[in-house]
Amino acid sequence: MEVKFFTPTREYAEKKDEFDKAIQSVLNSGNFIMGRQVTDFEDAIKEYTGAKYAVSVASGTDALVITSDILGFKNGREVITSPFTFLASTSCIAKGCAKPVFVDIDEDTFNIDAEKIEEKINANTVGILPIHLFSQMSNMDKIMDLASRNHLRVLEDAAEAFGMKWKGKNSALYRHSGTIGDMGIFSFFPTKTLGGYGDGGMIVTNDARLAEMAKMFRVHGASKKYHYDYLGYNSRLDTIQAAVLSVKLKYIDEAIEKRAKVSDWYKERLNDCDYIKIPDIKGEQKPVYYVFNILAQNRDELAAYLKQNNIGTSIYYPIPLHLQKCFDYLGHKKGDFPVAEKVSKEILALPIYPEITEDEVDFVCTAIKNFYKK
Ligand SMILES: *Cc1c(COP(=O)(O)O)cnc(C)c1O
């Protein structure tokens, strides 16, 4: 048996007619940039997430760069974030010449340790950028409380967090990731929970002025054609991607449920394995298993063994950002963020997608147990 880490082809095969029809309709219309399907998809995202405004762009990375620019994450101001994430969550801060200020992660959730944020806030701090990673959201109660007491902007990197919802202690309602802070972003990179057939991203906000700016920024800063109010970007979601994503959004609840079922299969089978730790979900929230991670003893040997057995795995993230060459100038050294560094050596992502079968999960778990029996 071979178990791929990720495959989009099973879903395409299942719904081929629907995807083909959606793509064909764009080809027939010839409206490849900002076609009707783009607005339709933005409306569907508003409806699903409860955000007042949704502005699609070319990628999650662009969404982060544009929102960082709009929120004033630039010119030497400080933005507090986690070093245990994908590069784009921090490069968006550094690109505008703001200073990323890292806070270590919680060892159970791998998200920013919200208890350690306050000590990093000073007169130069302009914002907090939490990343909702892998399966669960950061502690938004604490983050929003700190932000309102210190007049900070909050940008939620919800690139991996489509479908995740936070209730917290003080609310009666579950609110979708990305809609709690000033602005939030999603990525539609093919592997993501809501993944397209190429790159794509979305900015969400409940603030009319911020939404207006995002709309201008994606078309070079133009308020109307050839009238440039800002120095913006060229970053739009392709109409073809919007058409594909609209099909996927129709089935997203089903896909999220299947991911939850797969994560239960893993938990049932791996719970009694002493060499493995499965992360906890913390806080009152609805998780979504975009990634299923374990912390594993002898992680690199285990990954090599699984590879030999035709099982794909992945490591998110092997090197925390404070130790990346591009951030040398921040002056960090090994040991500065010990939890992130420890987790980066033990974490391993197992195959998870709605179409994976129970037999395949069995095969993965048996291989893991066989490795530790050796
Ligand atoms: C995927 C991802 C991004 C970037 O999204 P792209 O659409 O690939 O540009 C940003 N942040 C996090 C946490 C991600 O996982």
PDBQT file of the ligand as one rigid body, heavy atoms in Angstrom, charges set to zero:
ROOT
HETATM    1  C1  LIG A 401      -0.152  28.502   3.730  1.00  0.00    +0.000 C 
HETATM    2  C2  LIG A 401       0.177  29.559   4.735  1.00  0.00    +0.000 A 
HETATM    3  C3  LIG A 401       0.405  30.893   4.380  1.00  0.00    +0.000 A 
HETATM    4  C4  LIG A 401       0.595  31.350   2.968  1.00  0.00    +0.000 C 
HETATM    5  O1  LIG A 401      -0.433  31.118   2.101  1.00  0.00    +0.000 OA
HETATM    6  P1  LIG A 401      -0.157  31.034   0.520  1.00  0.00    +0.000 P 
HETATM    7  O2  LIG A 401      -1.532  31.030  -0.040  1.00  0.00    +0.000 OA
HETATM    8  O3  LIG A 401       0.605  29.765   0.263  1.00  0.00    +0.000 OA
HETATM    9  O4  LIG A 401       0.611  32.232   0.114  1.00  0.00    +0.000 OA
HETATM   10  C5  LIG A 401       0.569  31.829   5.386  1.00  0.00    +0.000 A 
HETATM   11  N1  LIG A 401       0.540  31.475   6.681  1.00  0.00    +0.000 NA
HETATM   12  C6  LIG A 401       0.369  30.195   7.061  1.00  0.00    +0.000 A 
HETATM   13  C7  LIG A 401       0.334  29.863   8.509  1.00  0.00    +0.000 C 
HETATM   14  C8  LIG A 401       0.201  29.192   6.103  1.00  0.00    +0.000 A 
HETATM   15  O5  LIG A 401       0.068  27.919   6.490  1.00  0.00    +0.000 OA
ENDROOT
TORSDOF 0
